[in-house]
Amino acid sequence: MTEYKIFENDNFRIVFPIDLENFTQFSVKNAMDSIDKLKTLFKTNKNLKINANFFDIRDDFVKYIKRYSTRKEIPNWIRGCFYNNGIQLYIDKNSSYQLDKMRYTLLHETVHLYFTNYIYDKYNIQRICWFDESYANYLDKCPKDIKQILQTLEIPIDFNMSSLSNPESNAYGAFNLIGFYIFSTHQEEKFLNLLIEDSEQIRELGKTILKEAVEYIENKKIVQ
């Protein structure tokens, strides 16, 4: 039976398996290093106190999020989510790759909750999946090889990103490219303001944004 501990500061309250303490410490540090940047970007002086639950048993993770999810099935690729205005992570302790990659997911899901609390709920805007996923994929600081992502992109570059009502596993490459494009061209504040002022323009942008991102990266010959 898994034994749990609790970490708490002004920004997070995290319940985590005791043998994932090092993982949790890295996750918190990675998130805390970006909190001030998030508060500036989302124009708030307040700390968003976030409850998080880390699981090392997938059945426990699935059982928890099924309380709040409308999905009939939880896809196997889902390992992090933000149901019930909190964060849930499943960490496979037997996979060194997942242990390393998932260390950045607390910050990734935190970005989603900043969108939820400071934009979507505040201004009564229906979530635009591609938009906040692109921001979260850029801001989570997980190391990414943009050139490789471009070469292995699974969806066509003229794909209408606004047709995605929920993130799908084969769309994360696109989210990475779009996030890279938005922040590299310093449009992150401009687009956030546009989302608040006229969210339909952001939905329209979803029809062309992936093509714009790919063309930008190819023309700039981005190599990481």
matplotlib code that plots the C-alpha trace (Angstrom):
import matplotlib.pyplot as plt

x = [0.0, 1.4, 2.4, 1.9, 3.4, 2.3, 4.2, 2.8, 3.8, 2.0, 1.4, 0.9, -0.4, 0.8, 0.0, 2.6, 4.0, 6.8, 9.3, 8.7, 10.1, 13.0, 10.7, 8.4, 11.1, 12.3, 8.8, 8.1, 11.4, 10.7, 7.3, 8.3, 11.1, 8.3, 5.6, 6.6, 6.6, 3.1, 1.8, 3.2, 1.9, -1.6, -1.6, -2.1, -0.4, -2.1, -0.8, -3.0, -2.9, -3.2, -4.0, -2.2, -2.2, 0.6, -0.1, 2.3, -0.5, -2.4, -5.7, -5.7, -5.0, -7.8, -10.2, -9.6, -10.1, -13.2, -14.9, -14.7, -14.1, -16.9, -14.8, -16.1, -12.5, -9.2, -6.7, -3.6, -1.4, -2.9, -0.5, -1.3, -4.5, -6.2, -9.7, -11.6, -9.4, -6.5, -3.6, -3.4, -0.2, 0.5, 4.2, 5.5, 8.4, 9.6, 10.3, 13.3, 12.1, 8.7, 10.3, 12.5, 9.8, 7.0, 9.1, 8.0, 4.3, 3.4, 4.4, 2.6, -0.7, -0.2, -0.2, -3.6, -5.0, -3.8, -5.7, -8.8, -8.8, -7.5, -9.0, -11.5, -13.6, -13.0, -14.1, -16.6, -14.7, -15.0, -11.6, -9.6, -7.6, -4.8, -4.1, -3.5, -1.8, 0.7, 1.4, 1.8, 4.1, 6.4, 6.3, 6.8, 10.5, 10.7, 13.6, 12.4, 14.1, 12.1, 13.8, 12.9, 9.4, 9.0, 10.4, 8.0, 4.9, 1.9, -0.8, -0.9, 0.3, -3.0, -4.9, -7.5, -6.3, -9.5, -11.3, -9.7, -12.0, -9.6, -5.9, -5.0, -1.7, -0.8, -1.4, 1.3, 4.0, 1.8, 1.3, 5.1, 5.7, 3.0, 4.2, 7.7, 6.5, 4.3, 7.0, 9.9, 8.0, 7.0, 3.3, 2.4, 0.9, -0.7, -2.6, -3.6, -5.1, -6.9, -8.3, -9.9, -11.1, -12.3, -11.9, -13.4, -10.4, -8.2, -10.5, -10.1, -6.3, -6.4, -7.1, -3.7, -1.5, 0.2, 1.1, 2.5, 4.6, 6.0, 6.9, 8.6, 10.7, 11.7, 12.5, 14.5, 16.3, 15.7, 18.0, 18.1]
y = [0.0, 3.4, 5.7, 9.4, 12.7, 16.3, 19.2, 22.7, 26.3, 29.5, 28.1, 24.4, 21.7, 18.3, 14.8, 12.5, 8.9, 9.0, 7.4, 10.2, 12.9, 13.8, 13.9, 16.1, 18.5, 18.9, 19.4, 22.1, 23.9, 23.9, 25.3, 27.9, 29.2, 30.3, 31.5, 35.2, 35.0, 33.5, 36.1, 38.8, 37.2, 36.8, 40.2, 39.1, 39.8, 36.9, 33.4, 30.8, 28.1, 24.8, 21.3, 18.5, 14.7, 12.5, 8.8, 5.9, 3.5, 4.1, 2.6, 5.1, 7.9, 6.9, 6.3, 9.8, 11.7, 9.7, 11.5, 14.7, 13.7, 13.3, 10.9, 7.4, 6.1, 7.7, 7.2, 5.4, 8.3, 10.7, 11.1, 14.7, 16.6, 19.5, 18.3, 19.8, 23.0, 20.9, 18.9, 15.1, 13.3, 9.6, 8.8, 5.4, 4.8, 1.9, 4.2, 6.4, 8.3, 9.0, 9.9, 12.5, 13.9, 14.1, 16.3, 19.2, 18.4, 20.1, 23.4, 22.5, 21.8, 25.0, 27.0, 25.5, 26.5, 30.1, 30.1, 28.6, 31.0, 34.2, 34.1, 31.4, 31.6, 35.3, 36.4, 33.5, 32.2, 28.6, 26.9, 27.0, 23.8, 24.5, 27.9, 27.1, 23.8, 25.7, 28.1, 25.3, 23.3, 26.2, 27.4, 24.1, 24.2, 20.5, 20.1, 19.9, 19.3, 21.6, 20.3, 16.7, 17.6, 19.3, 16.2, 13.8, 16.0, 13.6, 16.0, 18.1, 21.7, 23.1, 21.3, 23.5, 23.5, 25.0, 21.8, 20.1, 20.3, 18.2, 17.6, 14.4, 12.6, 13.2, 16.9, 17.6, 18.1, 20.8, 22.5, 22.5, 24.2, 26.7, 27.6, 28.0, 30.3, 32.5, 33.1, 33.4, 36.1, 37.8, 37.6, 35.9, 39.0, 40.2, 36.9, 36.7, 40.2, 39.3, 36.2, 38.4, 41.1, 38.8, 35.1, 34.3, 35.8, 33.3, 30.5, 31.7, 31.9, 28.2, 27.5, 28.9, 29.1, 25.7, 26.5, 29.9, 28.2, 25.6, 28.2, 30.4, 27.5, 26.4, 29.9, 30.7, 27.2, 26.7, 24.1, 23.2]
z = [0.0, -1.0, 1.8, 1.2, 2.4, 2.0, 0.7, 1.2, 0.5, -0.6, -4.1, -3.8, -1.5, -3.0, -1.7, -3.1, -2.6, 0.0, -2.4, -5.0, -2.7, -4.9, -7.9, -6.1, -4.9, -8.5, -9.8, -7.2, -7.8, -11.6, -11.0, -8.4, -10.7, -13.1, -10.7, -11.0, -14.8, -14.8, -12.4, -14.7, -17.9, -16.4, -14.7, -11.1, -7.8, -6.0, -5.3, -6.9, -4.2, -6.1, -4.8, -6.5, -6.2, -7.4, -8.0, -8.6, -9.4, -12.6, -11.3, -8.4, -10.8, -13.1, -10.2, -8.9, -12.2, -13.2, -10.3, -12.3, -15.9, -18.4, -20.5, -20.6, -20.9, -19.8, -22.7, -21.6, -22.8, -20.3, -17.3, -16.2, -16.0, -14.1, -13.1, -10.2, -10.3, -9.1, -10.6, -11.0, -12.1, -12.7, -12.4, -13.6, -11.2, -13.4, -16.4, -16.1, -19.2, -17.7, -14.3, -16.1, -18.4, -15.8, -13.5, -15.7, -15.7, -12.5, -14.1, -17.3, -15.5, -13.4, -16.7, -17.5, -14.1, -14.6, -17.9, -16.1, -13.2, -14.7, -18.2, -19.0, -15.8, -15.2, -18.7, -19.3, -22.3, -23.5, -23.4, -26.6, -26.3, -28.8, -27.3, -23.7, -24.6, -26.7, -23.9, -21.4, -23.6, -24.0, -20.4, -18.7, -19.5, -20.4, -22.8, -26.4, -29.8, -32.1, -35.2, -34.3, -33.5, -36.9, -38.6, -36.8, -36.8, -37.1, -38.3, -41.5, -41.2, -42.5, -39.7, -38.0, -34.4, -33.2, -34.1, -31.0, -28.0, -26.0, -26.4, -28.3, -28.1, -31.7, -31.4, -28.8, -31.4, -33.0, -29.6, -29.1, -32.4, -31.9, -28.4, -29.7, -32.5, -30.3, -27.7, -30.2, -32.1, -28.8, -29.4, -26.1, -24.4, -27.6, -28.1, -24.4, -24.7, -27.9, -26.2, -23.6, -26.1, -28.9, -28.3, -31.7, -33.4, -31.5, -32.6, -36.2, -35.7, -35.0, -38.7, -39.8, -36.7, -37.2, -40.8, -39.7, -36.9, -39.3, -41.9, -39.3, -37.9, -41.4, -42.6, -39.5, -39.8, -36.1, -34.6, -30.9]

ax = plt.figure().add_subplot(projection="3d")
ax.plot(x, y, z, "-o")
ax.set_aspect("equal")
plt.show()
